[in-house]
Amino acid sequence: MAFVITSPCENEKAAECIEVCPVDCIEEGKDMFHIDPDICIECGACEAACPVQAIYMEEDIPEEEEKYIQINRAFFED
């Protein structure tokens, strides 16, 4: 399991998460940031730093935000 960024990040892109990530697994997309699940070490630094509470462990994502799991995966498949 890795962390996933969800809808509150869309068009927000505050970037505090990038600043605290020790393994540089967060990349900027067109409308939001994304976390590379193959690099994420699940440290939680990004979750704590996010000013809009957009970051969840994949297993803890609210049901209405679950589509962001696939959005995140698709970002890194390209």
Buried (B, 14 or more C-beta within 10 A) or exposed (E): EBBBBBBBBBEBBBBBBBEBBEEEBBEEBEEBBBBBBEBBEBBEBBBEBBEBEBBBBBEEBEEEBBEBBEBBBEBBEE
